[in-house]
């Protein structure tokens, strides 16, 4: 294929164009609509005013997006399979889709691919939604400036709040807290409200949503709907297995929704079978049960296959119909209308700060077992093993198992962030940066969360059965049988005593150190140092 001037087009055409379809490769192109892998929304504002006779859509698979962190095979496959299905759907409308696939002409970076194609097609304008990654956003804007092509970045209707609206809310506040932002959005968008008051008169049911299963376990669990790979997805799985064979993770269990239709079916399955019990058990963990009552919708939502507002409206409708208790409905909606919007706002509000955050001066390397699951701590082995198999772990496994250990052990928070961004199928930069550096690792010094999320092994014992059969004892701080998480918890308080001794929410925990004599504190420091050294070796 040539560009009409004797040169090779820098394009690998995929999927095959419908019979009778002839793309405009040299005729005047008004708007080039740039669609990234996490912008697969058929109703996107990027398509407002689209004219099939004058505009084209540009998408690209580039190696950089799989390698700038050492991405899990399933994460790569989710993005590529969803992108290919989306492109096929747009072509089914008769639209001109210029799609760069992996192949002989594939570019190494998104910037390289866009630069080459702008030189060939010379559109009057590039239109895009705000990227979900500041690195990508900056690269695209720079290429357009260099090429002399105007770029229009449109508001993303997928979200309830724009970055500008969040900044207006945040600027001038002494402290930022999710609860206040969440309540503002509830009021503004009339979600779970009765007039000016929250439904049932209570804003937050977090206290009711922290139960563990107890020794009896979860009992029968409804399995989430799975989605057998079709021909397009199988092609992607083969490509990832071939091109990224040295990357972590497994593809054998791949069954994620990669189309809007599948994502809607997954939503309905969650609502019917797991949402009613979600609130009560959302913080629980159990060996061999990766899904429990969780939704498995985050990847589809973060790729924009499933509109956030559609999910919230569907869940609220179940509550209004009396089929779901308020604690379950509010607990789930808070994760979307609350945390999801809050972390995106924080991401863009302090985009230039996250990369240098390290408030606790943590510099230990990420333990090698985060990439293998080869550890004798059963909780970590379970959470990491599940992550490597499925590319998935629910929020408590991330925050209070893998994240907790890294925080207590003093691991470099930027290394922790890169791991989270690499290993989860739902990982996008705007999601992982605040959740990891702010909430999980407290690297921002308290901008996002009022205190570090720390606990001893007894918390994990209460929320799971992971401690049963583990060689370590969660209630022991010292000795051969002491739980390393418990040892590191007390040592974290010791190391950061001056910082947190007067903290309104953490001070009481710090003052518990007063019960220990100097010899005990010395022994604690020595045992914690050995744990960190062993993890780093």
N, C-alpha and C positions, 0 to 999 in steps of 0.2 A: 504494500500500500504506500502511495506517495502523496506528497502534499501539493502536487500539481506543478511543482518547480524542480522536480527531479530528486528531492530529498525524501528520506524515509520519515513517515509520520511517527512521532514519539508516542505511539498508542498501541496497546494490546487490546483488541476488541473482545470484550466479554460483557454480557452473554451474547450469543449469536443474535443478530438483528432479525426482527420478524420479516417474513417473506414480503418482498415489495418495499421494504423500508430502505430509504437512501438518505444517509446523514449528509448534512451540509458541511463539507470539509473546507471549502474555499469561499463559499458565499458569505455575504456580510452577516456577522453575528452581533446582535444587539447586546443581550445579557448572557453572561456565562454564570450559571447558578452553581456555586461550589457547595457540595454536600460532603461532610465528613462522616466518619464511621459511627459517630455517636449522635447523628442528626437525621435519623431515618424516619422522619415524620412526613407522611404524605400530605398533611395539611399545614406544613410549615409556612411561616410568613415569607420564607425565601422564595416560595412559588407564587406569591401574590402578584398578579399582573402577568403571569407567564403566558407567552404566546408561542405555540409550537412552531410557527413559521419563522420566528425571528430569534428565539432563545434556545440555549442548550444547557444541559446539566453535566457537570464535571465531577467525577469520583475517581479515586486512585487508591490502589493497594501498594504500599511502599514498605520496604524492609525496616526502615527506621522505626515505624510505629510498633513493630514487634520486638525490636532489639534495644531501644533506648533504655528500657529495663528488660531484664531477662524473663520475658513473658511466658506464663503458663501456656501450654499447647491449647488447652480448652479456651483460654481467653482469646488467643489469636483466632481460633476457629469460630467462636461466637461472632466476633466482629466481621470476619470475612464472609461467613455464610449469610449473615444478616444483610451486609452490603450487597451481595450478589442477588439475593432475593429482592431487595428493594429496587435495584437497578432494573431487574427484569420486569418488575411491576410498572415502573415509569416507562419503559419501552413499550409495554403493553398498552399504554395510553397513546402511543404514537409519538412520544417525545424523543428528541435527539439527546441521547445519553453518551457522553464521551467518557469511557470507563477504562482506566489503566489497571490491568490485572498483573499478577505475578507472571513473569515470563521473560523472554529474551530482551524485551524492551522496558522492563520494569525499572523505574528510577529508585535510587537509594533513599532519597528523602522526598517528603511532600513538596518542599520548596523547589527542588530540582525538577520534579515532574511538572509543577505548575508553571515554572519559568519557561520550560521548553514548549509547553502547549500554548501559553499566551503569545509566544513569539510566532507560532504557526497560525493561530486562529484570530488573533488581534480583536477580541471583543471590545465593544464600546465601554463595557462596564462589567465588573465582577460583583455578584451579590452573594452574601453568605450570612448565616447566623453566627452569633458570637461563639467562638470555639469553646470547648470544655477544657482546654489546656492553654495556659498562657504562653507556653513555648510555641505551640502550633499557631496560635493567634498572631504572635509577633512575626513569625516566619512568613505567614501568608501576606500580612500587610506589607512587609518589607519587599517581597517579590513584586507585589502590585505597584508599589512606589517605583521600584527599579525599572519595571516594564512600562511605566507611564500610563497604567490602566487604572481608572478610578475604581474604588472599592466601596460598596455600601454594606454596612453591617447592620442587620435588622434585629429587632427585639424578638426574643424567643418566647412564643406564646405557651410553650410547654410548662413554664414556671409561673407561679403565682406572683412573684416579686422580681423586679429587674434589679441588676446590681446598683443602679442609681437610686432606686427606692430604698434598698437596704442601706446604702451610704447615708441617705437623708435621715433614716431612722437612727443609725449608729453614731453619726458625727455629733460630738458634744456630750455624749453620755459618759458618765464616770465609769461605768462598767456595762458590759454587754452580757445579756443572759437570754438563753433560748426561750424561756417561759414567757418573757414579755413580748418578744417578737412573734411567737406562736399565738399569743392571745390577740395581738393586733391583726394578724392575718385571719384568725377565726372571725373576728368582728367584721373586718373589711369584706370578706368573701362569704359571710353568713354560713359558716360551716359549724354544725352541731350547736346551733344557737336557738334560743327561745326569746325572741325580742332582743333586748340588750344584754341578756344574761346567757351563760352557757347552759346547754341542755342538762337537766337535773340539778342545776345550780352549782356544779363543781367543774372547774376547768381541767383538772388533771387527775388521772387515776393510776399514776405511776406506782403508788404504794400498793395497789391491788394486783400489780402485774409483775411480781418478783418471786413467785412461788417456785420451789423445787418439787420434783415428783415424789420425793420420799423414797423409802426402801422398796416400795412396791413397784416403782418404775412407771413408765408412761402407759403401760398396757397396750391395747390395740391402737395402732396409728393408721389413719387413712393415707395411703401412699399418694404423693402428688402426681398429677398427670405428667406423663413423659411424652416426648416428641421424637419419634424415630427419624433419623436423618433421611432426607429424600436425596434424589440424585445430585442436586446442587450442593447440599451439605456434605454428602459423601465425597464429592470431588474436592471440597475444601479440606476435609479431614485428611484425605490422601496427600494433598499438597502440604499441609502443616506437618504431617508425619515425615514427609520427605525433606522439606526445606528447613525445618526447625527441629531436627531429630535430637539435638543436644539440649533442647530447652526442657525445663522441669514439667512435671505433670503427666497426665494420662488422657487418652482420647477414647478409651474403651467404653466408658460410661456416658459418652456425650449424648444428651437428650434435651438440650435447651431449646426453648422457643426462639425461632429466628425470623419469624414473620409477624406482622400485626395481627393476623388471624389467629395464629398460635398463641400469641401473647394474650389476646382477649379470652381464648379458651382457658388458659392458665389462670387468669383472674377469676373466671366463673368457677373453676374447680376449687380454688382457694376459698372463695366466699362460701361455697356450698359445704365444704368438708373440713376446713381448718380454722377459718376466721372465728367462729363462735367460741373456740377454746384458746385462741391466740393470746388474748390479754393475760389470762391467768398463767400461762406457761411460756411466755415469750423469753424469759430469762433462764429457763431450765436447759440442762444439757444431759445427754445420756449416751453411753457407749454404743457405737454401732448404729446410731440414729441421727443422721446428718440433717434431716429436714424437720422432724417433729411437727409443730403447728405453724411453721413459717411459710411465707408466700412463694418464694422463688420467683419473684417478679422484678427484683432490683435490676438485673441485667437488661431485661426488656424495657424497663422504664428509662434506664440511663442511656440506652441506644435510641430512645424516643419511639420505639415501636408501640409503646403503651402510654397514652397520655396520663400524666399525674392527676389531672383534674377528673378524668374518667374514673380512675381508681378511687379517689376520695368520694366522688359522688355515689359510686356503686356501694361503697362500704357504709356511707351515711344512710343510704336508702334501706340497707338491711337493718340498721338500727331502728329507723323510723317504722319499718314494717314489723318490728318486734321479734325478728329472727336472730338478732345478735345483741348481747348485753352491752351496755354503754362502756364498760371497762375495756372490752375487746375492740369496739369501734374506735373509741378515743385513743387507745394505746397504739392502734395501727395508724390512724390518721395523723397522730403526733409525729410519727416517724417520717411521714411524707410532707405534710403541711408545716411541721415543726422542724425537725432535724435537717431534712433534705434542703429546704429553702434556706435555713440558717447557715448551713455549711457552704452553700453556693454563694450567699451574700458575703460571708467572711472571706471566702477564697479571693474574690475580686476586690474586696475592700482593702485588703492588705497584701495584694499580689506580689509586691516587691519585697516583702518581709519574710515570707514563709521559708525561702531557700536558705536563710541565714539563722533561723530560729534554733536555739539550743540553750534555753534558759537554765537547765539543770547541769550544764557543762558535762554532758554525757558523751563519751568517746570510744566506748568498747565496740569491737567489731560484732556484727551480727553472727550469732553462733551458726556453725555449719549445719546443725541439725534442723534449722528452719527450711533447708532445701531438701532434706532427706526424711525427716521424722524419726531419725535414729537417736532416741533419747530414752532414758529409763524413767523419766517423769511421765506417768501415764496420761495426765491431762494434756500435756504438750504433744505427746505421741499421737493421741486421738485427734486433736484439733488439726495438727499439721498433716497427719496422714490423710484425713478427710479432705483437707484443702488440696493436697497434691493429687488426690484421685479425682475430685469433682470440680476443683476451682471454686469451691464454696465453703463458707463457714458463716454461721449466723452471728449477729452483732455481739452477743455475750462471749462467744468463743473468740472473737477478734479482740474485743476490749479487755476481757477479764481472764484470758488464758494467754494467747500469744502476745498481745499487747502488754499485759500486766508483767509477764516475765521480762520482756525487753526493757520496760520502764524501770523495774526494780533492779535489774542487772546493770543499768547505766549504759545501754547500747546507744550508739550514735543515732539520734532520731531520724536523720536523713536516710540512713541505711534501712531503718525500719520502714520508713515511707516507701522507699524503692521496692522493698519486698512486698508490701501490701499492694502496691500498684501493679506488680508483676504477676501475682499468683491468683487473683480473684477475677472471675469472669465479668463481674459488674464494675470493675475498677476503671474510673475515669479520673483525671487529675483533680478536677474541682471537688470531687467526692473525697478522694483519699487524702489530699493534703491537709485540710482542716481536721478531718476525723482522726488522722494519725498524729500529725504534729501538734494539734491543739488538744483534742479530747484524750487520745490514748497516751501520748508521751509527754504532755504538758510542756512541750518545747517552746510554746509561745508565752510561757510565764503566767498564764491565767487569763489571756484574752478571751478564749472560747469557753473554758470551763472554770469554775471558781476554785477548784482544787484538783490535785492529781487523783485519778481513779486507781487507788491502791487498796490492796487487801492481802491477807495472809492466805495460806492454803485452806483455812477453815471455810472461807467463802466458797471456794470451788467444791469442797466437800458438801456444803449445804445445797448447792445448786446442781449437783450432778452425782453420778456414781463413779466418777473417774478415780477417786482416792481408794476405792475398794480394790484390793488386789495389787495396789501400788506398793512398792517396798518402803516408801516414805510415809511418815505420819504427819498429817497436816497440823496437829496441835503441838508439835515439837519444834523448837527453835535451834537447839544445839544437839550434837551427837550424830552418830552414823545413820540413825533412822530419821533425822530431822528433815522435814520437807524443805527443799531448797527455796521454794517460794516463800515459805514462812520465815526462813532465815533471812532472805533478801528483803522481805518486808520490814523486819525490825531494823536491819542494817540501813535501809533507805531512810527510815525515820532518824536513825543515828547520824547518818551522813548529812542530812538536810535539816538537822535539828534547829539551827539558828534561823533558817529561812521560814520554817513553819510553826515554831513554838507558840506564836501569838496568832496564828491563823484561826479565824472564827469557826471553821469547819474541820480543821485538821489538828488544832492545838491540843485537844484532849487526847488524841492518839499519840502525839509526840510526848505529852507529859507522862504517859505510861512508861516511858524509858526511865523515869525516876525510881521505878521499882527495882531496877537492876543495879548491882554494885559494879565497881570499876572492872573487876576481874571478869564478870559476865559480859560486859560490853566489849572488853578486849577479845574474849573468846568469840563473840558474835562477829566482830570485825574480821578476825582471822578466818573463820569458817566461810563467811561471805566472800572473802578474797579468793579462797580456794575454789568456790563454786564459779566465780567469774573467770578465773584462770582456766579451769577445766572446760568451760563453755567456749572460751576463745581459742583453745588449742586445736 
